[in-house]
Amino acid sequence: MSDTPDPILDKLPPERLLDADHLQPIVAGINCMHSIETVQQYLAYENKHQNRTPVQSRLRERAREIRRDESDAEEQAIV
């Protein structure tokens, strides 16, 4: 899944999504991310600009979820 660009990058680039004052819309946007590369871009932006621990933690957790999902998909393809 990580070969295709996430639509969220076009609709809500890091500077727009992460500019929100409330965590709820940010988390909703993070949940729409489907590639490690996208998560890394948003995490880099957050680290450089706002540096909010809850946002960084959710981005890292989303990256773990994506890796786990990709690993599960690979295992199912082998079986």
C-alpha positions as CSV (number, residue, x, y, z in Angstrom):
1,M,0.0,0.0,0.0
2,S,2.9,2.4,0.6
3,D,3.7,2.7,-3.1
4,T,0.7,4.9,-3.8
5,P,0.5,8.5,-2.6
6,D,-2.1,9.2,0.1
7,P,-4.9,11.5,-1.0
8,I,-4.6,13.3,2.3
9,L,-1.4,14.9,1.1
10,D,-3.3,16.8,-1.5
11,K,-6.4,17.6,0.5
12,L,-4.7,18.3,3.9
13,P,-1.0,18.9,3.6
14,P,1.0,18.9,6.9
15,E,0.9,22.6,7.2
16,R,-2.9,22.6,7.0
17,L,-3.8,19.5,9.1
18,L,-1.3,20.1,11.8
19,D,-2.2,23.7,12.2
20,A,-5.4,22.7,13.9
21,D,-5.8,23.8,17.5
22,H,-7.7,20.7,18.6
23,L,-6.4,17.2,18.6
24,Q,-9.6,15.5,17.3
25,P,-9.4,16.7,13.7
26,I,-5.7,16.0,13.7
27,V,-6.2,12.4,14.9
28,A,-9.0,12.0,12.3
29,G,-6.5,13.0,9.6
30,I,-3.8,10.7,10.9
31,N,-6.3,7.8,10.8
32,C,-6.7,8.5,7.0
33,M,-3.0,8.0,6.3
34,H,-2.1,4.7,4.6
35,S,1.6,4.9,4.0
36,I,4.7,5.1,6.1
37,E,6.1,7.8,3.8
38,T,3.0,10.0,4.5
39,V,3.3,9.5,8.3
40,Q,7.0,10.4,8.1
41,Q,6.3,13.6,6.3
42,Y,3.7,14.7,8.8
43,L,5.9,13.7,11.7
44,A,8.8,15.7,10.4
45,Y,6.6,18.7,10.0
46,E,5.2,18.3,13.5
47,N,8.7,17.9,15.0
48,K,9.9,21.1,13.3
49,H,6.9,23.3,13.9
50,Q,4.6,22.5,16.8
51,N,6.4,19.6,18.5
52,R,3.3,18.4,20.4
53,T,3.9,15.1,22.1
54,P,0.3,13.8,21.7
55,V,0.4,14.4,17.9
56,Q,3.9,12.8,17.6
57,S,2.8,9.8,19.6
58,R,-0.3,9.3,17.4
59,L,1.7,9.6,14.3
60,R,4.2,7.0,15.6
61,E,1.4,4.7,16.6
62,R,-0.2,5.0,13.1
63,A,3.2,4.1,11.6
64,R,3.3,0.9,13.7
65,E,-0.3,0.1,12.6
66,I,0.6,0.5,9.0
67,R,3.7,-1.7,9.4
68,R,1.7,-4.4,11.2
69,D,-1.0,-4.3,8.5
70,E,1.6,-4.6,5.7
71,S,3.3,-7.5,7.5
72,D,0.0,-9.3,8.0
73,A,-0.8,-8.8,4.3
74,E,2.6,-10.2,3.3
75,E,2.0,-13.2,5.5
76,Q,-1.4,-13.9,4.0
77,A,0.1,-13.6,0.5
78,I,2.6,-16.3,1.4
79,V,0.0,-18.7,2.7
